[in-house]
């Protein structure tokens, strides 16, 4: 059953466009990153807000007859979990951007859609997701890391240190290729009609932002990441969306601002014009939840439980924020697909 999700407050609707790309083929989207791509907005907060006057319209389309809606045209694979897209495919008991992203692209495509989410908390682009063409850091950096590793693992070797770089990048590719090699299992509507890698969304950054060294190199690594993902997946013009860090909203400090500038620098490269889009997420910062957090969430549990469910670096666990970010990502990737026609 195809349905049209209600637009989230504050997000512009996607223009009406005919489906792009390869008509009739299943559409595959990859969602990658760290903990905020996992999603930390707790379902119990959604259960509370779905009936509140100020938020009911925002979430009404997610539930029908007292049950969470499960789409029959959009499916998701998130590491050890898979199934029809519905509430709960973030971290356990949570939602992330995948929910409303899937609703946006699912409402757009007449073909079946599969979301492959490869996200792990606490990962950096400098090390864990480091793309192949970035190579390894200088020898002195590797030696310093080896010294630290040997304090925990006396028998560690330089090869052990080198293997740490790009580990999550390789795991991401392994996950994607594994799913694509058994598509009928993860996308039951798939009947051999072929598939199209339709877009890639990258939402990551905290572990790079907290290091001045990592931030200084981020733009270069992100550009290489985009190039290598496209090369290794065999889709040179793969639409690529970057979720720009939005923690603390308009009150973000200098470190976050420098990091946001590095993300924007990569997205602005001439080679990425029209095929990469940077999506601001600071505009979706939940100021209501932030005000309660600053006032003292432990001292005001009733107020807090009505608006937030996690720490600021996880966007306060705001369901409203995750909903709006997911829709913005979906709308951005569809704009890129439109620009490619």
C-alpha positions in Angstrom: 0.0 0.0 0.0 1.6 3.3 -1.1 0.9 6.3 1.1 2.1 9.8 1.3 3.8 10.8 4.7 2.7 14.0 6.2 5.4 16.7 5.8 7.4 17.5 8.9 7.1 21.0 10.1 9.8 23.3 8.9 10.9 21.2 5.9 10.1 22.2 2.4 8.3 19.6 0.2 10.2 18.0 -2.7 9.0 19.4 -6.1 6.8 17.0 -8.0 9.3 15.1 -10.3 9.0 11.9 -12.3 11.1 9.1 -11.0 14.6 9.3 -12.3 17.3 6.8 -12.9 16.6 3.3 -14.2 12.9 2.8 -14.5 11.5 -0.4 -13.1 14.6 -1.4 -11.1 14.6 -1.7 -7.4 16.1 1.4 -5.7 18.9 0.9 -3.1 20.0 3.7 -0.8 22.9 3.5 1.6 22.9 5.3 4.9 26.3 5.4 6.6 27.9 7.1 9.6 28.2 6.9 13.3 25.9 7.1 16.3 23.5 9.8 14.9 23.0 7.8 11.8 22.3 4.8 14.1 19.6 7.1 15.7 19.2 7.8 19.4 15.7 9.2 19.6 13.8 6.9 21.9 10.6 5.3 20.7 9.0 5.9 24.2 9.3 9.6 23.5 7.6 9.2 20.2 4.8 7.3 21.9 4.3 10.2 24.2 4.5 13.0 21.6 2.4 11.3 19.0 -0.7 12.1 21.0 0.3 15.6 22.2 -1.4 18.6 20.5 1.8 20.3 19.5 3.3 17.2 17.8 0.5 14.9 16.8 0.3 16.2 13.3 4.0 15.6 12.8 3.8 11.9 13.6 0.3 10.9 12.9 1.2 9.1 9.6 3.5 6.7 11.6 0.6 4.9 13.4 -2.7 3.4 12.2 -5.3 1.7 14.4 -3.0 1.8 17.4 -0.1 0.0 15.5 3.1 1.4 14.0 2.8 1.5 10.2 5.0 -1.0 8.3 5.6 -0.1 4.7 5.3 -2.9 2.1 7.3 -1.0 -0.5 10.3 0.1 1.6 12.5 -2.4 3.5 15.6 -1.9 5.6 18.7 -3.8 6.5 20.6 -2.4 9.5 23.4 -4.8 10.5 21.7 -7.7 12.4 18.2 -6.4 11.8 16.0 -6.4 8.7 12.4 -6.0 7.7 9.7 -3.6 6.5 10.4 0.0 7.3 8.8 1.0 10.5 9.5 2.6 13.9 12.5 1.1 15.8 15.3 0.7 13.2 17.6 3.1 15.1 19.7 1.9 18.0 17.6 -0.6 20.1 14.4 1.1 21.1 15.1 4.2 19.0 14.6 5.8 15.7 17.1 7.6 13.5 17.0 9.4 10.1 16.1 6.2 8.3 12.5 6.4 9.2 11.4 9.6 7.5 14.1 9.2 4.8 12.5 6.0 3.8 9.1 7.5 3.9 10.2 10.3 1.5 11.9 8.1 -1.0 9.3 5.4 -0.7 6.5 7.9 -1.6 8.5 9.0 -4.6 9.5 5.8 -6.2 7.0 3.4 -7.8 9.7 0.7 -7.5 10.5 -1.2 -4.3 13.1 0.5 -2.1 15.8 -1.0 0.2 17.7 1.0 2.8 21.1 -0.5 3.8 22.3 1.2 7.0 25.9 0.8 8.0 26.5 2.8 11.1 28.6 2.3 14.2 28.9 4.7 17.1 32.3 6.3 18.0 33.8 6.1 14.5 36.0 8.7 12.9 36.7 9.4 9.2 40.3 10.1 10.0 40.8 6.5 11.1 37.8 4.1 11.0 36.1 5.2 7.8 39.4 6.4 6.2 39.1 6.0 2.5 41.8 4.1 0.5 43.1 7.0 -1.5 43.8 8.9 1.7 46.5 6.4 2.5 48.0 6.0 5.9 49.1 8.8 8.3 52.9 9.6 8.5 55.2 7.0 10.1 55.6 9.0 13.3 51.8 8.9 13.9 51.7 5.2 13.4 54.6 4.6 15.8 52.8 6.8 18.4 49.6 4.7 18.0 51.6 1.5 18.2 53.2 2.6 21.5 49.7 3.3 22.9 48.3 0.0 21.6 51.1 -2.0 23.2 50.1 -0.7 26.6 46.8 -2.6 26.2 48.1 -5.4 23.9 51.8 -6.0 24.5 52.2 -8.2 21.3 50.7 -5.6 19.0 52.6 -4.9 15.7 52.7 -2.1 13.2 50.5 -4.1 11.0 47.8 -4.2 13.7 47.9 -0.4 13.8 47.7 -0.1 10.0 44.7 -2.4 9.9 42.8 -0.1 12.1 42.7 2.6 9.4 39.8 2.1 7.0 38.3 -0.8 9.1 34.8 0.6 9.1 35.1 1.6 5.4 35.9 -2.0 4.5 33.1 -3.3 6.8 30.6 -0.9 5.1 31.5 -2.2 1.6 31.4 -5.8 2.8 27.9 -5.2 4.3 26.6 -3.5 1.1 28.0 -6.1 -1.2 26.7 -8.9 0.9 23.2 -7.5 0.8 23.3 -6.9 -2.9 24.5 -10.4 -3.5 21.4 -11.8 -1.8 18.9 -9.1 -2.6 15.8 -11.3 -2.6 16.3 -12.1 1.1 16.5 -8.4 2.2 14.0 -7.0 -0.3 11.2 -9.6 -0.8 9.4 -7.7 -3.6 12.6 -8.1 -5.6 12.0 -10.6 -8.4 15.1 -10.2 -10.5 14.1 -7.0 -12.2 17.5 -5.5 -11.5 18.5 -2.8 -9.1 20.0 0.7 -9.0 22.2 2.2 -6.4 20.1 5.4 -6.1 21.9 7.4 -3.4 24.3 7.6 -0.4 23.8 9.6 2.8 26.7 10.3 5.1 25.9 11.5 8.7 29.0 11.5 10.9 31.5 13.7 12.5 31.6 13.9 16.3 34.8 11.8 16.7 36.6 14.0 14.1 35.2 17.3 15.5 36.7 16.7 18.9 40.2 16.5 17.5 41.8 19.6 16.0 44.1 17.4 13.9 41.2 15.3 12.6 39.2 18.4 11.8 42.1 20.0 9.9 42.2 17.0 7.6 38.5 16.3 7.3 37.7 18.1 4.1 40.4 16.1 2.2 39.3 12.8 3.7 35.6 13.4 3.0 36.3 14.3 -0.7 38.4 11.1 -1.0 35.6 9.2 0.7 33.0 10.3 -1.8 35.4 9.5 -4.7 36.2 6.0 -3.3 32.7 5.1 -2.4 31.6 5.8 -6.0 34.6 3.9 -7.4 34.2 0.9 -5.2 30.5 0.7 -5.7 30.8 1.2 -9.5 28.6 4.3 -9.7 30.6 7.3 -10.7 27.8 9.8 -10.3 26.1 8.3 -7.2 24.0 11.1 -5.6 25.7 11.8 -2.3 24.2 13.7 0.7 26.3 15.0 3.6 24.5 15.7 6.8 26.3 18.7 8.2 26.8 18.6 12.0 24.0 20.5 13.8 24.7 19.9 17.5 23.9 22.9 19.7 22.1 24.6 16.8 22.7 28.4 16.6 24.7 28.2 19.9 27.4 25.9 18.5 30.9 26.8 19.6 34.1 27.4 17.7 35.1 23.7 17.4 31.8 22.7 15.9 31.8 25.7 13.6 35.3 24.8 12.3 34.2 21.3 11.7 31.0 22.4 9.9 33.2 24.6 7.6 35.4 21.6 6.8 32.3 19.6 5.7 31.1 22.5 3.6 34.6 22.8 2.0 34.4 19.3 0.7 30.9 19.6 -0.6 31.8 22.8 -2.5 34.5 21.3 -4.7 33.7 21.9 -8.4 33.7 18.2 -9.2 30.8 17.7 -6.8 28.6 20.4 -8.2 25.1 19.0 -8.9 25.9 15.5 -7.5 26.7 16.2 -3.8 24.5 18.2 -1.5 25.3 19.4 2.0 22.2 19.4 4.3 22.3 21.6 7.4 20.9 19.9 10.4 21.4 22.8 12.9 18.1 24.2 11.6 16.3 21.2 13.1 17.9 21.6 16.6 15.2 21.1 19.2 15.4 24.4 21.1 12.5 23.3 23.5 14.4 20.2 24.5 17.7 22.1 24.8 16.1 24.7 27.1 15.0 21.9 29.5 18.4 20.2 29.3 20.2 23.4 30.2 17.7 24.1 33.0 18.6 20.7 34.5 17.0 17.6 33.0 17.7 15.5 36.1 15.9 18.2 38.3 12.9 18.4 35.9 12.3 14.8 34.8 8.7 15.3 33.8 9.5 18.2 31.5 12.5 16.4 30.1 10.7 13.1 29.4 8.2 15.1 27.3 10.8 16.6 25.0 14.1 14.7 25.0 15.7 11.3 25.5 19.5 11.6 25.1 22.5 13.8 25.3 23.1 16.9 23.2 25.7 15.1 21.0 22.9 12.8 20.1 20.6 15.7 19.2 19.0 15.5 22.6 17.3 12.3 21.5 14.7 14.5 19.9 12.2 12.6 17.8 11.2 15.8 16.1 14.8 16.5 15.1 15.4 13.0 13.8 12.2 13.1 11.8 13.1 16.4 10.2 16.6 15.4 9.5 15.5 12.2 7.8 13.0 14.0 5.6 15.6 16.6 4.7 18.1 13.9 3.6 15.4 12.2 1.5 14.4 15.5 -0.2 18.1 16.3 -0.9 18.8 13.0 -2.5 15.7 13.4 -4.7 16.8 16.8 -5.8 20.2 15.4 -6.8 18.4 12.6 -8.8 16.4 15.3 -10.5 19.5 17.3 -11.3 21.1 14.3 -12.9 18.3 13.9 -15.5 
